[in-house]
């Protein structure tokens, strides 16, 4: 009887961990993303902020916004011939799947998370590059984060697909 109770306890614990892990990973992903963006914002030529983070149990979506400021913004305004006060922002739209079990390319895989991020340029720039972009983001990042800390990123744009 004790063995059966111990087996049931182990099975219940394993199920609880598998059910709780994606939500916990989503919480950790939000905290890491917020900290990473805060660090990037301290560079000075731009400010980047998390605009929205919608945490789900097995997946989340996020949007970050990078606003070009100071002399870089002025140089862009002059180069593009836009009106004074034009705000140049780069938007990063992210779709994040939480592990520990992920479905990638129709195959189950083990990992911490998978994130697909589309980088959208300021509207005046995207209009100028309209034929080149053909409605696609300038850069799309597809990153798989391993359970043990490693990651792999596929980078794609209208002309290039590769890993780093």
Number of C-alpha atoms within 10 A of each C-alpha: 6 7 8 9 10 11 12 12 12 12 12 12 12 12 12 11 12 14 14 13 19 23 19 15 20 25 16 12 18 18 11 12 16 15 13 13 17 15 11 14 16 11 10 10 13 17 17 22 18 17 13 12 15 12 17 15 16 21 19 20 19 18 17 21 19 21 18 20 17 10 10 13 20 18 12 17 18 12 9 12 10 13 9 10 9 12 17 21 20 17 21 23 19 20 16 22 26 26 25 18 17 20 13 12 7 7 7 10 14 15 21 24 24 23 19 19 22 21 19 20 19 16 13 15 13 18 13 11 14 12 9 14 16 11 13 15 19 18 20 22 20 19 19 22 18 17 13 8 8 10 15 13 17 14 17 17 17 14 9 8 12 10 11 8
